[in-house]
Amino acid sequence: MNHYIEYSNTQHPDYTFISYKNKSVTFADFYHNVSSKSRILTNLNFSTTSKIGILLSNPIDILELYFSCLQLNIIPIIFPSDIKNDELQKIIDYHKISLIITEWVRKHQVASVKNSDFFYIQELSSNYGGCADLEFEKKINNLNKTQSMHLTSGSTGFPKLISLSFQNFISSVDQWHQEIKFSSLDRYIQCLPLNHIAGLSILIRSQLKGFETILMDKFDSKKINSEIDNGATLVSLVPSMVRRLLDNRAGRAFPKNFRGIIIGGDSCSENLIKELMTYNVPVYKVYGMTETCSGVCGFWVNKYPEMLNSVGRPFKGTKIRINDSIISIEGPTITPYGHNNQPTKGLFQTSDLGYFKDRFLFINGRSDDIVISGGENISLSQIKNILMNHQKIKNVHLITEKDDTYGDKITAYIVLNDNISIANILNFCKKHLPENKLPHQIEIVEEIL
């Protein structure tokens, strides 16, 4: 099979690939932009076994570099833009990432990070080392080769990189197409972080199926509702985003040409889905994770309202087994290498607990301490360990409860050995955790029973 950008440049070159800030980029435009960056990247003298980190804010830059890496047979890793230095250092040391492409504005921030070279995208111009006259391999020669690596949280809170192959992504696109029936007329709003498999996968689908992606820097309920009212047909959201989207919509009907909202189903409350259905908008609930290259199970809720609390039925080609309530997933989208770099052989045992009813899968908990809040996998032990490093904190207990806004709302109950404010504790957390992993509520208590 041809590389994604080769395929799209041949099959639908003049169609719009990306709309971003009132500008349109065709598939042909994107192909030439990526190829230009690839020629310049060759001057960095990396090997084809290299792993290159991408730590950038602009989504166009991220995507062009990501696809350049694929064109050059290098393994890209997209880092979250708000990653903390200590977390970045652990990943670099553990996974031996020798080069990270970032931006000048981060130069002071990354100065203390060791064992990796940083190259600044502002220097990535045709003047850097000359512009090599190269022909790139048009075909993906080995579909089982790692396409890219993706961050995910383990039960210890230590971030792990999950390898996903070209075959994983291509199989995922095929499975999703059978469920959603993508059309070249679709205009898909992409407001999820590109370091998340759910966000990046939309762009891979767009490359292979020829639809337009409306790319956003971040979630903005007002802008998304405006795009929906002006012809967007699909959007993928996490529950917290759905809540804000409906609040902003304030009862206004969705247009008839809007095909639906795709929503991660395993942390979505029943009340939120019911409220969404009152708008008569199609809702597709999906279940998946990084290790499965995004969704592997789902359904149109409107067709099966009696199964509202389910996360759907396995995609064609995927098998889901349950042993002692623990869910295992088998299929062509499963990572070749799971946690601790162990071969999965197409079978991945999750930490989710569940059961089947009338061929629909239901999730009823987890066997580890990971919760899903705001669409993020969050380790409770990581939060607790950070809090316990505060010299004036004696004990910590974390609880979670289902919430329409967050999915899982995290409350930290804290026992002090000296007088400090909640603001002090929160500021301490902000130094070690990104914003989306902070406890939603902190309460000072006398003791924890």
C-alpha positions as CSV (number, residue, x, y, z in Angstrom):
1,M,0.0,0.0,0.0
2,N,1.1,3.6,-0.7
3,H,2.0,5.9,2.1
4,Y,-1.0,7.9,3.3
5,I,0.1,11.2,1.7
6,E,1.0,9.4,-1.6
7,Y,-2.4,7.7,-1.6
8,S,-4.4,10.9,-0.9
9,N,-2.3,13.0,-3.4
10,T,-3.2,10.4,-6.1
11,Q,-6.8,9.7,-5.2
12,H,-8.2,13.1,-4.1
13,P,-5.5,15.8,-4.5
14,D,-7.8,18.8,-5.0
15,Y,-10.2,18.0,-2.1
16,T,-9.7,19.9,1.1
17,F,-7.8,18.0,3.7
18,I,-7.7,20.6,6.5
19,S,-9.5,23.7,7.3
20,Y,-7.7,25.7,10.0
21,K,-8.2,29.4,11.0
22,N,-10.1,30.3,7.8
23,K,-7.4,28.7,5.6
24,S,-7.8,25.5,3.5
25,V,-5.1,23.0,2.7
26,T,-5.8,20.5,0.0
27,F,-4.4,16.9,0.0
28,A,-2.0,18.0,-2.7
29,D,-0.9,21.1,-0.7
30,F,-0.2,18.9,2.3
31,Y,1.7,16.3,0.3
32,H,4.1,19.0,-1.0
33,N,4.5,20.7,2.4
34,V,5.3,17.4,4.0
35,S,7.8,16.4,1.3
36,S,9.5,19.7,1.6
37,K,10.0,19.2,5.3
38,S,11.2,15.7,4.8
39,R,13.9,16.8,2.4
40,I,15.1,19.3,5.0
41,L,14.9,16.8,7.9
42,T,17.3,14.5,6.1
43,N,20.1,17.0,7.0
44,L,19.7,16.2,10.7
45,N,21.6,12.9,10.0
46,F,19.3,10.5,12.0
47,S,19.1,6.8,11.4
48,T,16.0,5.0,10.2
49,T,15.7,3.4,13.6
50,S,15.4,6.8,15.2
51,K,12.6,7.9,17.4
52,I,11.8,11.7,17.1
53,G,9.8,13.6,19.6
54,I,7.4,16.3,18.5
55,L,6.8,19.0,21.2
56,L,4.9,21.8,19.4
57,S,1.8,23.9,19.8
58,N,0.7,24.5,16.2
59,P,-1.4,21.5,14.9
60,I,-0.3,22.1,11.3
61,D,3.4,21.9,12.3
62,I,2.7,18.8,14.3
63,L,0.9,17.0,11.5
64,E,3.5,18.0,8.8
65,L,6.3,16.7,11.0
66,Y,4.4,13.5,11.9
67,F,3.8,12.6,8.3
68,S,7.4,13.6,7.4
69,C,8.7,11.1,9.9
70,L,6.5,8.4,8.3
71,Q,7.8,9.4,4.8
72,L,11.4,9.0,6.1
73,N,10.7,5.7,8.0
74,I,11.4,7.4,11.3
75,I,9.1,6.7,14.4
76,P,7.4,9.9,15.6
77,I,6.1,10.6,19.1
78,I,3.8,13.5,19.7
79,F,4.1,14.9,23.2
80,P,1.3,16.8,24.9
81,S,2.1,20.5,24.7
82,D,1.8,20.9,28.5
83,I,4.1,18.0,29.5
84,K,6.2,18.7,32.6
85,N,10.0,18.4,32.5
86,D,10.2,15.6,35.0
87,E,7.8,13.5,33.0
88,L,9.6,14.3,29.7
89,Q,12.9,13.4,31.3
90,K,11.6,10.0,32.4
91,I,10.4,9.2,28.9
92,I,13.6,10.3,27.3
93,D,15.7,8.2,29.6
94,Y,13.5,5.1,29.4
95,H,12.8,5.1,25.7
96,K,16.1,6.6,24.5
97,I,14.7,9.5,22.5
98,S,17.7,11.2,21.0
99,L,16.0,14.2,19.3
100,I,13.0,16.3,20.0
101,I,11.7,19.0,17.6
102,T,10.2,21.9,19.5
103,E,9.9,25.7,19.3
104,W,12.0,28.7,20.4
105,V,9.4,29.7,23.0
106,R,10.3,26.5,24.9
107,K,14.0,27.0,24.8
108,H,14.2,28.1,28.5
109,Q,11.7,25.5,29.6
110,V,13.7,22.5,28.1
111,A,17.1,23.8,29.1
112,S,17.3,21.5,32.1
113,V,16.3,18.3,30.2
114,K,19.2,16.0,29.5
115,N,20.1,13.1,27.3
116,S,18.3,14.4,24.2
117,D,19.0,17.0,21.6
118,F,16.5,19.7,20.9
119,F,16.0,21.2,17.4
120,Y,13.8,24.2,17.0
121,I,11.3,24.3,14.2
122,Q,12.0,27.9,13.4
123,E,15.4,26.7,12.1
124,L,13.7,24.1,9.9
125,S,13.8,26.0,6.6
126,S,15.2,25.3,3.2
127,N,18.3,27.2,4.3
128,Y,19.2,24.6,6.9
129,G,21.9,22.4,5.4
130,G,20.5,22.9,1.8
131,C,17.4,21.3,0.3
132,A,18.2,17.8,-0.7
133,D,16.8,16.5,-4.0
134,L,15.4,13.2,-2.9
135,E,12.8,10.7,-4.1
136,F,10.9,9.1,-1.2
137,E,9.6,5.6,-1.0
138,K,6.0,5.6,-2.2
139,K,4.9,2.4,-0.6
140,I,4.7,1.2,3.0
141,N,7.1,-1.8,2.6
142,N,6.3,-3.4,5.9
143,L,2.8,-2.9,7.3
144,N,3.9,-4.5,10.6
145,K,6.5,-1.9,11.2
146,T,5.9,0.6,14.0
147,Q,4.2,3.7,12.5
148,S,4.3,5.8,15.7
149,M,4.5,5.6,19.4
150,H,1.9,7.1,21.8
151,L,1.9,8.0,25.4
152,T,-0.5,6.4,27.8
153,S,-0.7,6.0,31.6
154,G,0.0,2.8,33.4
155,S,-1.2,1.8,36.8
156,T,1.9,3.3,38.4
157,G,1.3,6.7,36.8
158,F,4.6,6.4,34.9
159,P,3.9,7.4,31.3
160,K,4.5,4.6,28.8
161,L,4.9,4.6,25.0
162,I,2.7,2.3,23.1
163,S,3.9,1.2,19.6
164,L,1.2,1.1,16.9
165,S,1.9,-0.4,13.4
166,F,0.8,0.8,10.0
167,Q,-1.4,-2.3,9.9
168,N,-3.1,-1.2,13.2
169,F,-4.0,2.2,11.7
170,I,-5.2,0.9,8.4
171,S,-7.3,-1.8,10.0
172,S,-8.8,0.8,12.4
173,V,-9.7,3.0,9.4
174,D,-11.5,0.1,7.7
175,Q,-13.4,-0.8,10.9
176,W,-14.5,2.8,11.5
177,H,-15.6,3.1,7.9
178,Q,-17.9,0.1,8.3
179,E,-19.5,1.8,11.3
180,I,-19.7,5.4,10.3
181,K,-19.7,5.2,6.5
182,F,-17.4,8.2,5.8
183,S,-18.1,10.2,2.7
184,S,-15.9,12.7,0.8
185,L,-18.7,15.2,1.6
186,D,-18.1,14.8,5.4
187,R,-16.6,17.8,7.3
188,Y,-15.2,16.3,10.5
189,I,-14.5,18.7,13.5
190,Q,-11.2,17.7,15.2
191,C,-10.7,19.4,18.5
192,L,-9.1,16.5,20.4
193,P,-5.3,16.7,21.3
194,L,-3.2,15.2,18.5
195,N,-1.1,13.4,21.1
196,H,-4.2,11.3,21.8
197,I,-4.9,8.4,19.5
198,A,-8.5,9.5,19.1
199,G,-7.4,12.9,17.8
200,L,-4.6,11.7,15.4
201,S,-6.8,8.8,14.1
202,I,-9.3,11.3,12.6
203,L,-6.5,12.7,10.4
204,I,-5.4,9.2,9.2
205,R,-9.1,8.4,8.3
206,S,-9.3,11.7,6.4
207,Q,-6.2,10.8,4.4
208,L,-7.6,7.5,3.3
209,K,-11.3,8.4,2.9
210,G,-10.9,11.9,1.5
211,F,-13.1,13.9,3.8
212,E,-12.3,17.4,5.2
213,T,-11.0,17.8,8.8
214,I,-11.9,21.1,10.5
215,L,-8.9,21.4,12.8
216,M,-8.9,23.3,16.0
217,D,-6.2,24.3,18.5
218,K,-8.4,23.3,21.4
219,F,-12.0,22.7,22.3
220,D,-14.2,25.8,22.0
221,S,-17.9,25.2,22.4
222,K,-18.9,28.4,20.6
223,K,-16.7,27.8,17.6
224,I,-17.7,24.1,17.4
225,N,-21.4,25.0,17.5
226,S,-20.8,27.6,14.8
227,E,-19.1,25.0,12.6
228,I,-22.0,22.6,13.1
229,D,-24.5,25.3,12.1
230,N,-22.4,26.0,9.0
231,G,-22.1,22.5,7.5
232,A,-19.9,20.3,9.7
233,T,-21.2,16.8,9.7
234,L,-19.3,14.9,12.5
235,V,-17.4,15.7,15.7
236,S,-15.6,13.5,18.2
237,L,-15.9,14.6,21.9
238,V,-15.3,13.4,25.4
239,P,-18.2,13.8,27.9
240,S,-16.9,17.0,29.5
241,M,-16.9,18.6,26.0
242,V,-20.4,17.4,25.3
243,R,-21.6,19.1,28.5
244,R,-20.1,22.4,27.5
245,L,-21.3,22.1,23.9
246,L,-24.9,21.6,25.1
247,D,-24.7,24.5,27.6
248,N,-23.5,26.8,24.9
249,R,-26.2,25.6,22.4
250,A,-28.8,26.5,25.0
251,G,-31.6,24.3,23.4
252,R,-30.9,25.4,19.8
253,A,-31.7,22.5,17.4
254,F,-28.9,20.8,15.4
255,P,-29.1,21.1,11.6
256,K,-30.6,18.1,9.7
257,N,-27.4,17.5,7.7
258,F,-25.4,17.0,10.9
259,R,-24.6,13.3,11.0
260,G,-23.7,12.9,14.7
261,I,-21.5,13.2,17.7
262,I,-19.0,10.4,18.4
263,I,-18.4,10.2,22.1
264,G,-16.2,8.0,24.3
265,G,-18.8,5.8,26.0
266,D,-17.1,4.2,29.0
267,S,-17.1,7.4,31.2
268,C,-20.2,9.0,29.9
269,S,-23.1,9.4,32.3
270,E,-26.6,8.1,31.5
271,N,-28.1,11.6,32.2
272,L,-25.8,13.3,29.7
273,I,-26.6,10.8,26.9
274,K,-30.3,11.2,27.6
275,E,-30.1,15.0,27.4
276,L,-28.1,14.8,24.2
277,M,-30.8,12.5,22.7
278,T,-33.5,15.1,23.4
279,Y,-31.9,17.2,20.6
280,N,-32.6,14.3,18.1
281,V,-29.0,14.3,17.1
282,P,-27.4,10.9,16.3
283,V,-25.1,9.8,19.0
284,Y,-22.4,7.2,18.5
285,K,-20.8,5.8,21.7
286,V,-17.4,4.2,21.3
287,Y,-15.0,2.2,23.5
288,G,-11.3,1.9,22.9
289,M,-7.9,2.9,24.1
290,T,-4.4,3.7,22.9
291,E,-3.5,0.0,22.8
292,T,-6.4,-0.7,20.4
293,C,-5.5,2.2,18.1
294,S,-8.7,4.0,19.1
295,G,-12.2,2.6,19.1
296,V,-13.0,-1.1,18.7
297,C,-16.5,-1.3,20.0
298,G,-19.5,1.0,19.6
299,F,-23.0,1.7,18.4
300,W,-25.6,4.3,17.4
301,V,-27.4,4.9,20.6
302,N,-30.5,6.2,18.9
303,K,-31.0,2.8,17.2
304,Y,-30.7,0.9,20.5
305,P,-31.9,3.3,23.3
306,E,-32.6,0.4,25.6
307,M,-28.8,-0.3,25.6
308,L,-27.9,3.3,26.5
309,N,-25.5,2.3,29.3
310,S,-23.6,0.0,27.0
311,V,-20.5,0.8,25.0
312,G,-21.8,-1.1,22.0
313,R,-20.8,-4.2,20.0
314,P,-17.3,-5.2,18.9
315,F,-16.3,-3.9,15.5
316,K,-16.1,-6.4,12.7
317,G,-12.8,-8.3,12.9
318,T,-12.5,-7.6,16.7
319,K,-13.2,-10.2,19.4
320,I,-13.8,-9.2,23.0
321,R,-13.5,-11.9,25.7
322,I,-14.3,-11.6,29.4
323,N,-12.6,-13.8,32.0
324,D,-13.2,-13.2,35.7
325,S,-14.9,-10.0,34.6
326,I,-11.6,-8.7,33.0
327,I,-12.0,-7.6,29.4
328,S,-9.5,-8.8,26.8
329,I,-9.5,-7.6,23.2
330,E,-8.3,-9.4,20.1
331,G,-8.0,-8.1,16.6
332,P,-5.9,-6.4,13.9
333,T,-5.8,-3.0,15.6
334,I,-4.1,-4.3,18.8
335,T,-0.6,-2.9,19.4
336,P,2.2,-5.4,18.6
337,Y,3.8,-4.5,21.9
338,G,2.0,-3.7,25.1
339,H,3.2,-2.5,28.5
340,N,6.8,-3.4,29.3
341,N,7.4,-3.9,25.5
342,Q,5.9,-7.4,25.7
343,P,4.5,-8.9,22.4
344,T,0.7,-8.9,22.5
345,K,0.2,-11.3,19.5
346,G,-2.9,-9.4,18.7
347,L,-4.5,-10.0,22.1
348,F,-4.5,-7.3,24.8
349,Q,-5.8,-7.7,28.4
350,T,-7.3,-4.4,29.6
351,S,-7.8,-3.2,33.1
352,D,-11.5,-2.8,32.5
353,L,-14.2,-4.9,34.1
354,G,-17.3,-5.7,32.2
355,Y,-19.9,-8.1,30.9
356,F,-22.0,-8.9,27.8
357,K,-25.8,-8.6,27.5
358,D,-27.5,-9.4,24.2
359,R,-24.1,-9.0,22.5
360,F,-23.6,-5.5,23.9
361,L,-20.6,-4.8,26.1
362,F,-21.1,-3.0,29.5
363,I,-18.2,-1.6,31.5
364,N,-18.6,-1.7,35.3
365,G,-15.2,-0.7,36.7
366,R,-11.5,-1.1,36.5
367,S,-9.0,-3.4,38.1
368,D,-6.3,-0.8,38.5
369,D,-6.3,2.8,39.8
370,I,-6.8,4.6,36.5
371,V,-9.8,6.8,36.0
372,I,-11.0,8.6,33.0
373,S,-11.6,12.3,33.6
374,G,-12.1,14.9,30.9
375,G,-11.1,12.2,28.3
376,E,-7.7,11.7,30.0
377,N,-6.4,8.5,31.6
378,I,-5.4,9.6,35.1
379,S,-3.5,7.5,37.7
380,L,-4.8,8.1,41.2
381,S,-1.6,6.8,42.7
382,Q,0.4,9.3,40.7
383,I,-1.7,12.2,42.2
384,K,-1.4,10.7,45.6
385,N,2.3,10.2,45.4
386,I,2.8,13.8,44.3
387,L,0.7,15.2,47.1
388,M,2.5,13.0,49.7
389,N,5.8,14.6,48.6
390,H,4.5,17.9,50.1
391,Q,6.3,18.4,53.4
392,K,3.2,19.6,55.2
393,I,0.9,16.9,54.0
394,K,0.5,13.9,56.4
395,N,-2.0,11.7,54.6
396,V,-4.1,11.7,51.4
397,H,-7.2,9.8,50.3
398,L,-8.7,10.2,46.8
399,I,-12.2,9.4,45.8
400,T,-14.0,9.6,42.4
401,E,-17.6,10.0,41.5
402,K,-19.4,10.0,38.2
403,D,-20.0,13.5,36.8
404,D,-21.6,14.9,33.7
405,T,-18.8,17.4,33.2
406,Y,-15.7,15.4,34.0
407,G,-16.7,11.8,33.6
408,D,-14.9,10.9,36.8
409,K,-14.6,13.7,39.3
410,I,-11.6,13.5,41.6
411,T,-11.7,14.8,45.2
412,A,-8.6,14.8,47.4
413,Y,-9.1,14.6,51.1
414,I,-6.0,15.8,52.9
415,V,-4.6,15.6,56.4
416,L,-2.0,18.2,57.3
417,N,0.8,18.2,59.7
418,D,1.1,22.0,59.5
419,N,-1.2,24.9,58.5
420,I,-1.3,25.6,54.8
421,S,-4.0,26.7,52.4
422,I,-5.8,24.8,49.7
423,A,-4.4,27.3,47.2
424,N,-0.9,26.3,48.3
425,I,-1.6,22.6,47.8
426,L,-3.1,23.3,44.4
427,N,-0.1,25.4,43.3
428,F,2.1,22.5,44.4
429,C,0.1,20.1,42.2
430,K,0.4,22.5,39.2
431,K,4.2,22.3,39.4
432,H,4.1,18.5,38.9
433,L,0.9,17.8,37.0
434,P,-0.7,19.2,33.8
435,E,-3.9,21.1,34.3
436,N,-6.2,18.2,33.2
437,K,-4.8,15.9,35.8
438,L,-5.4,18.1,38.9
439,P,-7.9,17.1,41.5
440,H,-11.2,18.8,40.9
441,Q,-11.8,19.4,44.6
442,I,-9.5,19.5,47.6
443,E,-10.8,19.2,51.2
444,I,-8.8,19.5,54.4
445,V,-9.9,16.9,57.0
446,E,-8.8,16.0,60.6
447,E,-8.3,12.4,59.8
448,I,-8.9,9.7,57.2
449,L,-10.7,6.6,58.5
